[in-house]
Amino acid sequence: CVFLLQVFLVLLTLYKSGEAPGIRQAMTDVTTKLGEAAQMTCQIVGRPLPDIKWYRFGKELVQSRKYRMSSDGRTHTLTVITEEQEDEGVYTCMATNDVGEIETSGKLLLQAPPQFHPGFPLKEKYYAGVGGTLRLHIVYIGRPVPAITWFHDKKPLRDSENVTIENTEHYTHLVIKNVQHKTHAGKYKVQLSNILGTVDTVLNVEIQGIKSISNNSVE
């Protein structure tokens, strides 16, 4: 009887002490198309059952039309209704109980055909002064990151002494130094292309007869 009582007391102690949250299945990176629902999932156990919270950029997410949380006690799921490229990023699931806490994170990647960002509308015409610098800045959306090609009067542009092209996952920036009327005026086309599609647009450039026009130069 004494032995059984000791076993009972040990089991009772273990039960009261509980079990810190542990990860059975960590979150993994998820790729989905922009505009579709994405599910971030992990498996976490613990005793007592951990309290589950979801975070993005250190900010706790709450149940809403955009974010939906569900759990069966072990498998925890965050559903993200994707609406913009900025929904990409790292999402974190944090589990906490009286014994401890643990977290696991995964990255949401969104695929989308390239398009020119509607928040940065293009102008009807761009200007630069003779001998000055022409700057054309295009902000875009698109994943995978598209191949970007610039053209001037149908001829591809490449980096050179006076031409610099800077491409990032959010914008493309064309800089031409010491511009001249005959050489640099006219139509510039930028083309964006990835596995989901291709888009292009034409920019009209006028070179004016003074060195610089600060109010109209494209920064």
PyMOL commands that set and color helices and strands:
alter all, ss='L'
color gray80, all
select helices_A, chain A and resi 2-17+85-87+181-184
alter helices_A, ss='H'
color red, helices_A
select strands_A, chain A and resi 19-25+30-33+37-47+51-56+59-60+67-71+75-81+89-96+101-116+126-129+134-143+147-152+155-156+163-167+171-176+186-194+197-208
alter strands_A, ss='S'
color yellow, strands_A
deselect
rebuild
show_as cartoon
